[in-house]
Amino acid sequence: MNRFLAFAVLCIAVAVVGVAVAWMLERPAAPAQTQTQTQSPAQVNSYTVQTDTASAQAVQTAFQNQIPAANPDHTQLRQTAVSGTYAIQVWVGDNYGGEALMKYDATKAAWVVVTVGGGAWNEADLVAFGVPTSTAEALLAQVPH
């Protein structure tokens, strides 16, 4: 009986890990849909981050590149909010959705995912991730909640 119980627990654990891995291996199935707002460029060391449509597209591309090839959730991108060196990328899938926090990495001259998030951001949580208060306010003003 103990071996049967251990086997059942092992099977459940494997199933849970399988579901988690499948969720992590998401891939976009459709072209990105965006809404962007234009702002002035921000200085980051010797780099200039363009916080306009081109920058929003760079954020989207960086986010899509973080989604593994076997995406069972058919993740699609929605609105992109950019303010200075931070961005919020809204995404939805068949089963999951959220708002990813992105940051411009001047050493790589590229946008990187800080966290994919699983819901809507608020100012306190953005600040907890290191986003300046004024930037958090500007990002949230661009994302409908």
N, C-alpha and C positions, 0 to 999 in steps of 0.2 A: 504494500500500500504506500509506503514512504517513497519508493522509487517511482510509482505512478504519479504521486503528488509532485515530486521533484520534476518529472518529465513535463507535467502539465504547466507548472510554473515556468519552466524553461521555454516551452512553446509560446506561452503568453508573452514572455519577455522578448523573444525573437520577433513576434508579430508587432509588438509596440515599437521596437527598434526599426523594423521594416517600414512601418507607417511614418515614423520620424524621418527616416532617410528619404522616403518618397516625397515627403513634404519639402525637404531641403533641396531636392533635385528638380526644382521647378524651371521651366523654360517658356519664354514668351511664344505664343502661337499666332499672334496678330501684330501688325505694326503698332507702334506707340501712338497713343492719342494724347495730345498735350494742350495745355492752356498756360501761357507764360506771361509774365509781366516784365517790362523793361526797367532797369535801374542803371545807375552809373557804375563804371568799373571800380573795383576795390584794389588797393595795393597790398600785395603779399610779398614781403621781402623785395626781390627785384622782379617779380612776376606781376603781371596785371591780370586779374580774373575778370572776365567779361560777364557781367550778370545780366545778360540779355538773352534773346532767343538762342544764339549760338551756344552760350553757356548752359542754358537749360537742356539743349540737345546733348551737350557733353555729359551732363549729369545723367540723362536718360541712358546714354550709351554705356557709361560706367556702371550704372545699376544693372542693365541688361547683361553686361559681361560678368557680373557676379552670380547670375542665375545659371546653375549647371544645365547641361544639355538635355537631360532626361526630365523635363518638367511636366509632371502629370497634372498640375493645377492650372495650366494655361494662363500664366500670369500676364496681365496686360497693364501698361502704364497709363496713368491718368495725369493729373496736374503736377507740374513741377514748379516749386517756389524756390527762388534763389535770392539770397541776401548776403553780400560780401563773400566770405569764404565758406558759407554753410548753405545747404539746400535741403529741402524736403521733397522726396519723390513719392507721390501717392500711387499705390498699386493695388490691383484686385485680381483675384483668381476665381476658379470655380468654387473653391472651398475656403480660401483664406484671403485676407487683404490687410492693408496697413499703410503706414507712412514711414518710409526709410529716411533716416538722417544721414546726410552725406556731408563730407568736408573736403575742401580743396587742399591737397597736399602739395605744397610748393616744391618740396624736394623731388617729387615725382612728376611735377607739373601735370597733375591729374586729379580728378575727383575720386574719392574712395568712400566706401560704405562704412559708416560708424556702427550702425545697427539697422536691421530691417524693420524693426517694430512690428507690432501686431494690432495696432489701433491708431487712434488720433493722438497727436502730440498736444501737450499743454505747455505753457511757459515754464513752469517749475521743472518739469522733466527735461526740457531742452537745456535749461540753465545747468541742471545736474550733470548733463553730458558735456558741459564746457562751452555752450553757446552763450555769448554775451546777451544780456537782457534785451538790449535794443535790437539785436539781430533776431532774437527769438520772437519779439513782437512783430518785426517786419515779415518774418517767414509766416507766422500764423495769420497775418492780415491777408496773405495771398492764398491761403488754403481754406476753402469753405468748411465749416464745421457745424 
